[in-house]
Amino acid sequence: MFFTPRWIAPHAFAAVLIVAFVFAGLWQVNRLNERRDTNDQIRERLAAAPVELDGSHADESPRPEYELISVVGEYDSSREILVANRSDDGTPGFWAWTVLSTARGGEILVNRGFVPRRFDANPPFVPRSGEVNVVGLVRFGLSAGGVSDDGTQISRPNATLALEHLNVDNVLESGAYLQLLQQEPSQEALPRPVPIPDLGEGPHRSYAFQWFTFATIGLIGYALVLLRIRRGNEALGDVGLVDRIESAHESEA
């Protein structure tokens, strides 16, 4: 009875739904594998010794994201911009991006860390004067955002826009900045260095399990619905009648 034309649409709908759930689960598995591969690369780069920045420009020595580098130079406190809409453990605030003139020539943009919003009007986070040794991660910014009218803030961490606004002779890869991890002499209490990226696997495993569970429930549930319908029809004596009608049609054909 479930192979008659009137059952084509329900069967097709159930099949499409179950297949969609399976593909969604497989997509999450792929995302999980990609996340693991990325985390392995980041761990490998974090475990390596910092590469000394030699002052050459990016087109001569391109550097991958999350590479650990060290550089000696002096901060230019007159060339700093605050990245708005940042938070640290639920506290709203900014990132302080400051230009560092390297000892070997050229400049880089350093994310010195997080500053709570209450300090933006009278900042107590002036960079160290004199020569500093900075160790940090190469990071790439986003493409969105804009500079405020007074030129002191940028709405998103758009390194390309910040580099252009501050007129930086960047020696890193285009659109890249340095996320500070350590500095000698050290900074004051502020800014607080931004933590390294989360190397967890994220929710992909649980999402994949959920989608595969939905597919299993859909498959078993649909089979149980069909079984219940069949039993209900048998109780009403409809199956024999349907079978006789279908047999009669086949005989006439």
C-alpha angles and dihedrals in degrees: 000000000000093000097066121110093257089065096054095088097048091046092048093048092050092046093050091048094050093045090049090053091050093049091048089053092048090049090055090049089054090049089051092052091048090050090051092049091050092048091050090053092049092048090050092052093045090052093052123091113264114267113232112238107233099195097252118134127258096256088060097045114016113198127205123235115271093024109148112233138171126212137177120215149107129275119239101217091189091064107060134123131191119229106219130212095043126137139194118200090335095314113123119227148107144286115238110225111191132179115243118199105212122226091235097049136277129057141257135197112240125201096215092185147259126335122187114242094244090070099052095093096052104018118206091187103088108158122253115274120229129026119338134182110224127193117190151134126274106240134178122222132223127266099233131076140072140231119255120247092256092049095234099106141041120204097220135021093267102156094183091057093043093049090051093045093050092040094234121185089218119204094184127081114296110283093010131128135180119255105211117232103162135008136187118233086031126235124255119258089290138090097037111214114251111250120251115265118286107263095193122119094245124215096309096105093051092044091052090050090050094051093047089048090052090051092050093047090048093050096045093039094052091048090051091049091053091047092050091049091051093049091048091052091047090053089053093045092241098126095066091048092049091047092051092049092049090047091050091051090049091050092051090050 
